[in-house]
Amino acid sequence: MSLPLRPFVSEVDVIVPVFRGLEATRACVESVLAATPGTPFRLVVVNDATPEPALADWLAQLEAREDPRVRLLHNKYNLGFVRSVNRGMTLHPDRDVVLLNSDTRVSGRWLDRLRACAWRDPDTGTATPLTNNGTLASYPVFMRDNPGVRPEAGATLDALAAEVNAGLDVPVPTAVGFCMYIRRACLEQVGYFDAAAFGRGYGEENEFCMRATDLGWEHRLCGDVFVHHQGGVSFGAEAPDLKTAATEALQARYPDYPDRVAAFVARDPGCILRRRLDLARLQDSPLPRVLFISHRQGGGVARHCEELARLLQEDQETLVLEPADRDWVVLKWLRDGEEFQLHFRLPEEYPALHELLRDLAIGRVHVHHVMEHPQGVLRLAEDLGVPLDFTIHDYYSICPQYNLTDEKGEYCGEPDETGCARCLAVRPAPWGLDIVAWRNLFVRLLNKAERVIAPSEDVHERLLRYVPDADIRVLPHFDVMPEPGPDMDALPHQRERRDTDTVRVLILGVVNPAKGVHLLERCAWDARKRGLGLHFTVIGYSETAIAGLDQLPLEITGEYRPHELPQRIADVGGDVVFLPTRAPETYSFTLSEALATGLPVVGPRRGALPERTRGLSRVRLLDPDADAASWNDELLAMGRGTLT
């Protein structure tokens, strides 16, 4: 369909149905009247028989102002959202309309830009702005409510969107009803909202858009308008049931509607609008910018980066560069409530990455890990001409086998270069380097760093053997768990003994050869063979198959998110925590979690564990090479409280 594009209509009706929520409604109405569009408009407020006396009084005061821009319509009884909207749309049959929820806020020349978007193409029937709470129109995180965007930030985002996304829009399968511009020609051809099927609200704009699409009309998401939307004020507790009923009614008429929306979400053409706005916000931020370089393996490194960024969010904007598939890297904004991501293929797009980081005024590079990165990322600090920090999370800077373990997962003992060469012959280093070239590369990098941060004295001492001239500072990781001290030993043992015979042993997190899966397996077999009252539970998962698992006093609960761990521990119960790790830990967030349980802890006398648990009587550290029987004897003693 391609209808002739008629000139702009002389006036636009902005229709605001009102039922509940005095404060939200007042803020919405006042924002419309305070905005400064050049487009002539009439604000049509439809009072749908509000049950709130304070809101009714305020609407009466609004009407008493006799503002020529405002028209009040009063329903004698509650008609529901859709009939109230339809009443407003029939008021002036020659005008375009904007349907505006009573819990929104607009600003500036919003109406001019929204109307321009709707009239840019003759086939456009509806136009929807960006918002913090509007599914496919949501920003900064797509398809989600964004509660971190406060109402007072709406005007700033709208002004920024108007600048960086001027004249930009993308097609969408449906408008979103919080703020929906409808051209009168579309309304005349499609008809009004279906009050019989969607009278109370939700889904009516989607059904209208499907009818419009069938007649050849299109729908646009306007990148240069942002309208804040609180969400859920009018419908309150009814909202979930209304949404369910609306979804069922919509899908009964248009069975392919979910597929249309899913296809749009998968393509996400609006991503470019959000990315432009992200970059503008970053550039406008008054805070200094720091680039983290990290891996994509999750675990303690990711946790530390996220916690550090959160700790410093009032002082800096933190971006992180991580490896993606093959030769790609991805740049992210490491702040809660942001989804910013840009991908670069290296080395071809290294100049573009460098230029963007320079334009963002990155003032410092902080390397946390370079596993799976192209080697070129090591040049970024030098090429940007900014200081470099380097945090040691493991031993990747001195050995490509980052945890200093051999092919069996056991501590390698840090042999001489000949021994390392034999290891690399079996497990080659990235970038095609031998052990000498590898260490020379990182020695140069660490010596150039303004600060090299080691999370423990053990790391400091090991690293100095390879990089004696680096400025290494011992600084334990910022940790949401309390750092052990004398008071931690007084924590009550939070255990509910389910019987008097079995000691329940907890192993937290992922287990693999380096994390002690084979030692755990040996301990479980020894417990079975000797008939010991031990039962092992891995609260997490195993990356390595365990032979005869169904025959052992050993269970694995599965992967969890960090915030779920306390409840998982409470559900399982436990008497003692076992850390079977074989590698020398540089810090160990798992130890932090173990100590936070209040339970006794048994682990190896290696790496950072001795210094982090010094003076704690409820911690027993054994010779890492002790046999399974010795470990089990200690677990029994600690779990039963019969300390030796």
SEFI-717937 format. One line per field, with one value per residue (C-alpha): x, y, z. Coordinates in nm, 2 decimals. Example, Ala and Ser with C-alpha at 12.3 -4.5 7.8 and 13.67 -1.06 7.14 Angstrom:
BEGIN
c1: 1.23, 1.37
c2: -0.45, -0.11
c3: 0.78, 0.71
// end
This chain:
BEGIN
c1: 0.00, 0.12, -0.13, -0.07, 0.09, -0.15, -0.01, 0.02, -0.32, -0.35, -0.38, -0.30, -0.51, -0.30, -0.53, -0.47, -0.71, -0.71, -0.83, -0.59, -0.27, -0.28, 0.09, 0.17, -0.12, -0.03, 0.33, 0.21, -0.03, 0.21, 0.49, 0.27, 0.17, 0.53, 0.68, 0.76, 0.64, 0.57, 0.29, -0.05, -0.22, -0.52, -0.46, -0.77, -0.79, -1.06, -1.16, -1.28, -1.48, -1.18, -1.25, -0.98, -1.13, -0.79, -0.75, -1.11, -1.05, -0.73, -0.90, -1.17, -0.89, -0.73, -1.07, -1.12, -0.80, -0.98, -0.65, -0.75, -0.50, -0.69, -1.02, -1.17, -1.40, -1.58, -1.73, -2.04, -1.93, -1.61, -1.59, -1.24, -0.92, -1.01, -1.36, -1.21, -0.94, -1.20, -1.41, -1.11, -1.02, -1.37, -1.37, -1.21, -1.24, -1.01, -0.70, -0.41, -0.40, -0.14, -0.24, -0.04, -0.06, -0.12, 0.21, 0.44, 0.64, 0.73, 0.96, 1.09, 0.97, 0.87, 0.55, 0.72, 0.97, 0.71, 0.48, 0.77, 0.85, 0.48, 0.47, 0.81, 0.68, 0.33, 0.28, 0.35, 0.04, 0.18, 0.49, 0.63, 0.91, 1.19, 1.12, 1.25, 0.95, 0.81, 0.92, 1.05, 1.08, 1.28, 1.61, 1.88, 1.80, 1.59, 1.27, 1.29, 1.17, 1.46, 1.38, 1.72, 1.61, 1.45, 1.17, 1.40, 1.64, 1.37, 1.42, 1.80, 1.76, 1.50, 1.73, 2.02, 1.81, 1.70, 2.06, 2.22, 1.92, 1.78, 1.54, 1.62, 1.36, 1.32, 1.01, 0.85, 0.57, 0.35, 0.33, 0.35, 0.05, 0.23, 0.28, 0.14, 0.10, -0.18, -0.23, -0.59, -0.58, -0.48, -0.74, -1.01, -0.92, -0.85, -1.12, -1.10, -0.98, -1.17, -1.34, -1.54, -1.23, -0.98, -1.21, -1.02, -0.68, -0.37, -0.33, -0.57, -0.29, -0.13, -0.45, -0.51, -0.16, -0.22, -0.53, -0.34, -0.05, -0.30, -0.42, -0.06, 0.02, 0.36, 0.47, 0.78, 1.00, 1.13, 1.49, 1.49, 1.21, 1.23, 0.93, 0.96, 0.70, 0.65, 0.42, 0.13, -0.02, -0.38, -0.42, -0.23, -0.29, -0.52, -0.23, -0.11, -0.46, -0.53, -0.21, -0.29, -0.64, -0.52, -0.24, -0.49, -0.74, -0.47, -0.32, -0.67, -0.70, -0.34, -0.17, 0.15, 0.18, 0.43, 0.64, 0.64, 0.75, 1.01, 1.16, 1.18, 1.35, 1.60, 1.69, 1.68, 1.70, 1.66, 2.00, 2.17, 1.94, 2.03, 2.40, 2.41, 2.24, 2.48, 2.78, 2.64, 2.58, 2.93, 3.08, 2.86, 2.95, 3.16, 3.33, 3.67, 3.67, 3.87, 3.90, 3.92, 4.06, 3.93, 3.84, 3.49, 3.52, 3.32, 3.43, 3.63, 3.78, 3.44, 3.31, 3.60, 3.56, 3.18, 3.23, 3.51, 3.31, 3.01, 3.23, 3.37, 3.06, 3.03, 3.39, 3.44, 3.28, 3.41, 3.42, 3.54, 3.69, 3.64, 3.71, 3.42, 3.42, 3.73, 3.91, 3.63, 3.63, 3.34, 3.34, 3.08, 2.97, 3.03, 2.75, 2.43, 2.13, 2.33, 2.34, 2.60, 2.80, 3.01, 3.20, 3.53, 3.73, 4.10, 4.34, 4.14, 3.93, 4.19, 4.22, 3.84, 3.86, 4.15, 3.97, 3.65, 3.85, 4.03, 3.70, 3.56, 3.86, 3.98, 4.22, 4.35, 4.37, 4.34, 4.43, 4.26, 4.31, 4.40, 4.30, 4.15, 4.23, 4.42, 4.77, 4.72, 4.51, 4.83, 4.92, 4.61, 4.74, 5.06, 4.88, 4.63, 4.91, 4.75, 4.86, 4.84, 4.73, 4.76, 4.58, 4.71, 4.41, 4.61, 4.95, 4.88, 5.15, 5.42, 5.27, 5.01, 4.87, 4.72, 4.68, 5.03, 4.90, 5.01, 4.79, 4.65, 4.54, 4.81, 5.04, 5.34, 5.59, 5.71, 5.99, 6.28, 6.24, 6.32, 6.03, 5.80, 5.90, 5.80, 5.46, 5.40, 5.49, 5.18, 4.96, 5.09, 5.07, 4.85, 5.00, 5.26, 5.50, 5.75, 5.79, 6.08, 5.90, 5.58, 5.75, 5.95, 5.62, 5.46, 5.77, 5.78, 5.41, 5.43, 5.74, 5.56, 5.26, 5.21, 5.06, 5.07, 4.82, 4.86, 4.57, 4.79, 5.15, 5.19, 5.12, 5.36, 5.64, 5.59, 5.57, 5.88, 6.08, 5.99, 5.94, 6.18, 6.16, 5.78, 5.60, 5.39, 5.15, 4.95, 4.59, 4.32, 4.03, 3.73, 3.50, 3.13, 3.22, 3.39, 3.77, 3.86, 3.98, 3.97, 3.60, 3.51, 3.62, 3.34, 3.07, 2.82, 2.84, 2.53, 2.45, 2.14, 2.25, 2.00, 2.13, 2.41, 2.60, 2.65, 2.88, 2.76, 3.06, 3.00, 3.21, 3.12, 3.13, 3.27, 3.50, 3.75, 4.10, 4.26, 3.98, 4.03, 3.77, 4.01, 4.09, 3.71, 3.66, 3.93, 3.78, 3.43, 3.57, 3.76, 3.45, 3.26, 3.53, 3.58, 3.21, 3.27, 2.98, 3.06, 2.83, 2.97, 2.76, 2.89, 2.68, 2.77, 2.87, 3.16, 3.34, 3.49, 3.30, 3.32, 3.35, 3.08, 2.91, 2.59, 2.78, 2.93, 2.82, 2.85, 2.58, 2.60, 2.33, 2.40, 2.50, 2.38, 2.40, 2.61, 2.31, 2.14, 2.43, 2.31, 1.97, 2.13, 2.35, 2.05, 1.85, 2.13, 2.26, 2.61, 2.86, 3.20, 3.32, 3.59, 3.82, 4.00, 4.18, 4.51, 4.64, 4.79, 4.50, 4.58, 4.29, 3.98, 3.63, 3.52, 3.71, 3.52, 3.20, 3.31, 3.40, 3.08, 2.88, 3.02, 3.10, 3.44, 3.66, 3.92, 4.16, 4.52, 4.82, 4.91, 4.87, 4.68, 4.48, 4.73, 4.76, 4.38, 4.29, 4.57, 4.45, 4.11, 4.07, 3.78, 4.00, 4.23, 4.49, 4.66, 4.96, 4.82, 4.97, 4.80, 4.61, 4.23, 4.22, 4.39, 4.15, 3.85, 3.97, 4.01, 3.66, 3.51, 3.68, 3.59, 3.24, 3.17, 3.33, 3.60, 3.89, 4.23
c2: 0.00, 0.35, 0.62, 0.98, 1.16, 1.44, 1.75, 1.75, 1.79, 2.12, 1.98, 1.66, 1.52, 1.38, 1.14, 1.04, 0.80, 0.83, 0.59, 0.56, 0.73, 1.09, 1.16, 0.98, 1.14, 1.49, 1.44, 1.32, 1.60, 1.87, 1.73, 1.75, 2.11, 2.21, 2.06, 2.29, 2.14, 2.35, 2.12, 2.25, 2.00, 1.94, 1.74, 1.52, 1.38, 1.10, 1.05, 0.69, 0.73, 0.73, 0.57, 0.80, 1.12, 1.30, 1.23, 1.34, 1.66, 1.73, 1.67, 1.92, 2.17, 2.10, 2.17, 2.49, 2.63, 2.67, 2.61, 2.61, 2.33, 2.09, 1.91, 1.69, 1.41, 1.24, 0.89, 0.86, 0.51, 0.31, 0.21, 0.05, 0.17, 0.07, 0.24, 0.55, 0.56, 0.52, 0.80, 1.02, 0.92, 1.00, 1.35, 1.52, 1.28, 1.49, 1.48, 1.25, 1.11, 1.02, 0.77, 0.85, 0.64, 0.84, 0.72, 0.86, 1.18, 1.37, 1.66, 1.92, 1.90, 1.53, 1.57, 1.74, 1.45, 1.18, 1.33, 1.37, 1.00, 0.90, 1.12, 1.04, 0.76, 0.74, 0.38, 0.45, 0.41, 0.43, 0.55, 0.46, 0.63, 0.48, 0.43, 0.27, 0.03, -0.08, -0.43, -0.38, -0.01, -0.05, 0.12, 0.07, -0.30, -0.43, -0.62, -0.54, -0.30, -0.06, 0.06, 0.22, 0.50, 0.75, 0.99, 1.29, 1.13, 1.11, 1.47, 1.42, 1.10, 1.26, 1.55, 1.32, 1.09, 1.39, 1.48, 1.15, 0.97, 1.27, 1.14, 0.77, 0.50, 0.13, -0.08, -0.28, -0.55, -0.35, -0.02, -0.02, 0.14, 0.36, 0.63, 0.56, 0.81, 0.70, 0.88, 0.96, 0.80, 0.47, 0.50, 0.57, 0.26, 0.02, 0.13, 0.19, -0.04, -0.36, -0.28, -0.61, -0.83, -0.60, -0.36, -0.35, -0.30, -0.47, -0.61, -0.37, -0.18, -0.50, -0.63, -0.29, -0.30, -0.65, -0.53, -0.23, -0.45, -0.67, -0.35, -0.25, 0.00, -0.01, 0.07, 0.26, 0.28, 0.64, 0.66, 1.04, 1.04, 0.91, 0.90, 0.78, 0.52, 0.41, 0.12, -0.06, 0.24, 0.22, -0.16, -0.25, -0.60, -0.67, -0.64, -1.01, -1.15, -0.88, -0.96, -1.33, -1.28, -1.03, -1.27, -1.55, -1.33, -1.19, -1.53, -1.67, -1.41, -1.39, -1.73, -1.60, -1.29, -1.45, -1.56, -1.21, -1.06, -1.33, -1.27, -0.90, -0.96, -1.20, -0.94, -0.65, -0.37, -0.11, -0.21, 0.07, 0.33, 0.20, 0.18, 0.54, 0.65, 0.44, 0.60, 0.95, 0.88, 0.75, 1.05, 1.29, 1.13, 1.35, 1.05, 0.92, 0.61, 0.29, -0.01, -0.36, -0.64, -0.98, -1.33, -1.47, -1.78, -1.63, -1.75, -1.55, -1.31, -1.21, -1.18, -0.95, -0.73, -0.69, -0.62, -0.37, -0.19, -0.17, -0.05, 0.23, 0.32, 0.66, 0.74, 0.60, 0.45, 0.10, -0.08, -0.43, -0.59, -0.97, -1.23, -1.35, -1.62, -1.68, -1.35, -1.13, -0.92, -0.75, -0.42, -0.39, -0.12, -0.28, -0.11, -0.25, -0.20, -0.15, -0.38, -0.19, -0.42, -0.36, -0.63, -0.59, -0.84, -0.83, -0.75, -0.60, -0.37, -0.28, 0.07, 0.12, -0.02, 0.21, 0.51, 0.44, 0.40, 0.72, 0.90, 0.77, 0.92, 0.60, 0.72, 0.39, 0.02, -0.24, -0.60, -0.87, -1.16, -1.20, -1.57, -1.62, -1.27, -1.18, -1.09, -0.73, -0.63, -0.62, -0.30, -0.11, 0.09, 0.18, 0.28, 0.49, 0.65, 0.58, 0.41, 0.03, -0.17, -0.55, -0.77, -1.12, -1.36, -1.67, -1.76, -1.70, -1.43, -1.68, -2.00, -2.07, -2.34, -2.06, -2.26, -2.43, -2.78, -3.06, -3.26, -3.46, -3.15, -3.18, -2.89, -2.90, -2.79, -2.51, -2.69, -2.53, -2.41, -2.76, -2.90, -2.63, -2.69, -3.06, -2.95, -2.71, -2.97, -3.16, -2.85, -2.57, -2.20, -1.95, -1.73, -2.00, -1.89, -2.10, -2.06, -1.81, -1.59, -1.62, -1.50, -1.23, -1.09, -1.07, -0.95, -0.65, -0.59, -0.62, -0.40, -0.13, -0.14, 0.14, -0.11, -0.49, -0.61, -0.95, -1.07, -1.26, -1.27, -1.62, -1.47, -1.19, -1.43, -1.67, -1.38, -1.21, -1.52, -1.45, -1.07, -0.93, -0.57, -0.53, -0.30, -0.57, -0.46, -0.71, -0.61, -0.88, -0.87, -0.66, -0.93, -0.93, -1.20, -1.09, -1.13, -1.38, -1.25, -1.34, -1.26, -1.50, -1.80, -1.71, -1.76, -2.03, -2.35, -2.32, -2.69, -2.89, -3.25, -3.47, -3.77, -3.85, -4.09, -3.93, -3.63, -3.42, -3.28, -2.98, -2.90, -2.56, -2.46, -2.63, -2.93, -3.04, -3.18, -2.86, -2.81, -3.16, -3.38, -3.68, -3.63, -3.60, -3.92, -4.10, -3.98, -4.10, -4.44, -4.46, -4.36, -4.64, -4.90, -4.83, -4.77, -4.43, -4.21, -3.95, -3.82, -3.57, -3.31, -3.09, -2.77, -2.69, -2.91, -3.13, -3.07, -3.42, -3.75, -3.93, -4.31, -4.51, -4.20, -4.39, -4.63, -4.36, -4.15, -3.85, -3.63, -3.32, -3.06, -2.87, -2.52, -2.22, -1.84, -1.68, -1.53, -1.87, -2.04, -1.96, -2.12, -2.42, -2.48, -2.44, -2.69, -2.95, -2.90, -2.96, -3.03, -2.94, -2.77, -2.95, -2.76, -3.03, -2.79, -2.91, -2.58, -2.31, -2.07, -1.70, -1.59, -1.83, -1.68, -2.04, -2.01, -1.68, -1.87, -2.16, -1.93, -1.75, -2.07, -2.08, -2.44, -2.60, -2.60, -2.86, -2.78, -2.80, -2.62, -2.45, -2.11, -1.83, -2.06, -2.06, -1.68, -1.63, -1.87, -1.80, -1.82, -1.98, -2.30, -2.42, -2.45, -2.75, -2.74, -3.07, -3.16, -3.14, -3.48, -3.65, -3.97, -4.01, -4.18, -3.89, -3.64, -3.84, -3.88, -3.51, -3.45, -3.68, -3.52, -3.17, -3.26, -3.42, -3.15, -3.38, -3.16, -3.33
c3: 0.00, -0.08, 0.00, -0.11, 0.18, 0.29, 0.46, 0.84, 1.01, 1.19, 1.54, 1.72, 2.01, 2.29, 2.47, 2.84, 2.99, 3.37, 3.64, 3.93, 4.05, 4.14, 4.15, 3.83, 3.65, 3.77, 3.66, 3.32, 3.25, 3.37, 3.16, 2.85, 2.93, 3.01, 2.69, 2.41, 2.08, 1.78, 1.68, 1.80, 2.02, 2.25, 2.57, 2.60, 2.95, 2.99, 3.35, 3.35, 3.67, 3.90, 4.24, 4.41, 4.55, 4.55, 4.18, 4.11, 4.30, 4.11, 3.77, 3.88, 3.95, 3.62, 3.44, 3.64, 3.50, 3.17, 2.98, 2.61, 2.55, 2.78, 2.73, 3.01, 2.93, 3.22, 3.20, 3.41, 3.50, 3.44, 3.08, 3.09, 2.92, 2.56, 2.55, 2.71, 2.44, 2.17, 2.31, 2.30, 1.94, 1.82, 1.97, 1.66, 1.36, 1.14, 1.38, 1.43, 1.79, 2.04, 2.30, 2.62, 2.94, 3.25, 3.41, 3.14, 3.12, 2.80, 2.74, 2.49, 2.13, 2.17, 1.97, 1.68, 1.64, 1.70, 1.43, 1.19, 1.23, 1.17, 0.85, 0.71, 0.50, 0.34, 0.46, 0.83, 1.04, 1.39, 1.57, 1.91, 2.10, 2.30, 2.67, 2.98, 3.01, 2.68, 2.57, 2.21, 2.27, 2.59, 2.66, 2.77, 2.80, 2.51, 2.60, 2.97, 3.22, 3.32, 3.67, 3.70, 3.47, 3.70, 3.58, 3.61, 3.36, 3.09, 2.97, 2.94, 2.75, 2.52, 2.44, 2.37, 2.15, 1.95, 1.89, 1.81, 1.64, 1.46, 1.19, 1.26, 1.30, 1.24, 1.14, 1.42, 1.41, 1.65, 1.83, 2.21, 2.38, 2.65, 2.38, 2.04, 1.76, 1.51, 1.18, 1.11, 0.77, 0.93, 1.19, 0.93, 0.73, 1.02, 1.26, 1.64, 1.91, 1.98, 2.31, 2.31, 2.32, 2.50, 2.70, 3.03, 2.85, 2.73, 2.38, 2.21, 2.04, 1.92, 1.77, 1.60, 1.45, 1.32, 1.14, 1.01, 0.89, 0.70, 0.52, 0.42, 0.70, 0.88, 1.23, 1.33, 1.64, 1.66, 1.77, 1.83, 2.10, 2.46, 2.69, 3.05, 3.15, 3.51, 3.42, 3.59, 3.77, 3.63, 3.63, 3.95, 4.07, 3.77, 3.53, 3.52, 3.46, 3.20, 3.02, 3.01, 2.88, 2.62, 2.50, 2.45, 2.26, 2.04, 1.95, 1.88, 1.60, 1.49, 1.56, 1.40, 1.62, 1.86, 1.56, 1.41, 1.74, 1.80, 1.45, 1.52, 1.86, 1.69, 1.42, 1.67, 1.41, 1.69, 1.83, 1.63, 1.79, 2.14, 2.06, 1.94, 2.25, 2.47, 2.31, 2.35, 2.72, 2.77, 2.60, 2.80, 3.13, 3.36, 3.51, 3.39, 3.18, 3.25, 3.02, 3.18, 2.96, 3.08, 2.96, 2.90, 3.13, 3.42, 3.76, 4.01, 3.74, 3.62, 3.97, 4.07, 3.77, 3.83, 4.20, 4.13, 3.87, 4.10, 4.39, 4.17, 3.97, 4.14, 4.05, 3.70, 3.39, 3.34, 3.01, 2.96, 2.65, 2.63, 2.36, 2.15, 1.89, 1.68, 1.61, 1.75, 2.07, 2.24, 2.42, 2.70, 2.95, 3.29, 3.48, 3.62, 3.39, 3.07, 2.77, 2.55, 2.33, 2.02, 1.84, 1.66, 1.44, 1.51, 1.37, 1.08, 1.30, 1.55, 1.42, 1.46, 1.82, 1.90, 1.75, 1.95, 2.28, 2.20, 2.13, 2.46, 2.63, 2.80, 3.06, 3.20, 3.09, 3.36, 3.25, 3.44, 3.19, 2.82, 2.77, 2.42, 2.32, 2.01, 2.10, 1.98, 2.27, 2.48, 2.29, 2.38, 2.68, 2.49, 2.17, 2.37, 2.57, 2.90, 3.23, 3.26, 3.57, 3.58, 3.83, 3.88, 3.90, 3.82, 3.67, 3.30, 3.29, 3.37, 3.22, 2.95, 3.18, 3.39, 3.72, 3.71, 3.67, 3.45, 3.20, 3.50, 3.68, 3.95, 4.06, 3.82, 4.08, 3.85, 3.67, 3.48, 3.12, 2.99, 3.19, 3.07, 2.71, 2.75, 2.89, 2.60, 2.35, 2.47, 2.54, 2.31, 2.42, 2.24, 1.97, 1.88, 2.16, 2.35, 2.72, 2.69, 2.44, 2.65, 2.97, 2.79, 2.65, 2.99, 3.17, 2.94, 3.00, 3.37, 3.39, 3.20, 3.43, 3.67, 3.92, 3.94, 4.19, 4.36, 4.57, 4.82, 4.95, 4.80, 4.45, 4.52, 4.62, 4.32, 4.07, 4.19, 4.09, 3.73, 3.72, 3.99, 3.86, 3.85, 4.10, 4.26, 4.54, 4.76, 4.76, 4.84, 4.60, 4.69, 4.82, 4.92, 5.17, 5.49, 5.49, 5.75, 6.08, 6.45, 6.47, 6.19, 6.40, 6.64, 6.38, 6.48, 6.29, 6.08, 6.05, 6.11, 6.17, 5.99, 6.17, 6.41, 6.19, 5.86, 5.81, 5.51, 5.32, 5.09, 4.78, 4.64, 4.27, 3.97, 4.00, 3.74, 3.76, 3.88, 4.13, 4.27, 4.10, 4.11, 4.48, 4.55, 4.35, 4.55, 4.88, 4.78, 4.69, 5.02, 5.22, 5.05, 5.09, 5.46, 5.53, 5.66, 5.76, 5.49, 5.22, 4.96, 4.78, 4.51, 4.51, 4.15, 3.86, 3.74, 3.41, 3.44, 3.43, 3.77, 3.73, 3.91, 4.04, 4.10, 4.34, 4.55, 4.85, 4.62, 4.45, 4.22, 4.25, 3.93, 3.83, 4.03, 4.03, 4.31, 4.49, 4.50, 4.69, 5.05, 4.98, 4.81, 5.11, 5.34, 5.13, 5.13, 5.48, 5.57, 5.85, 5.68, 5.36, 5.16, 4.92, 4.72, 4.48, 4.34, 4.20, 4.42, 4.46, 4.41, 4.63, 4.61, 4.62, 4.70, 5.02, 5.09, 5.04, 5.25, 5.54, 5.51, 5.58, 5.94, 5.89, 5.94, 5.63, 5.52, 5.23, 5.11, 5.27, 4.94, 4.76, 4.93, 5.17, 5.46, 5.48, 5.43, 5.71, 5.95, 6.31, 6.24, 6.45, 6.24, 5.93, 5.88, 5.60, 5.50, 5.30, 4.94, 4.86, 5.15, 5.06, 5.05, 5.39, 5.56, 5.40, 5.50, 5.86, 5.89, 5.73, 5.98, 6.27, 6.17, 6.06, 6.40, 6.60, 6.74, 6.64, 6.65
// end
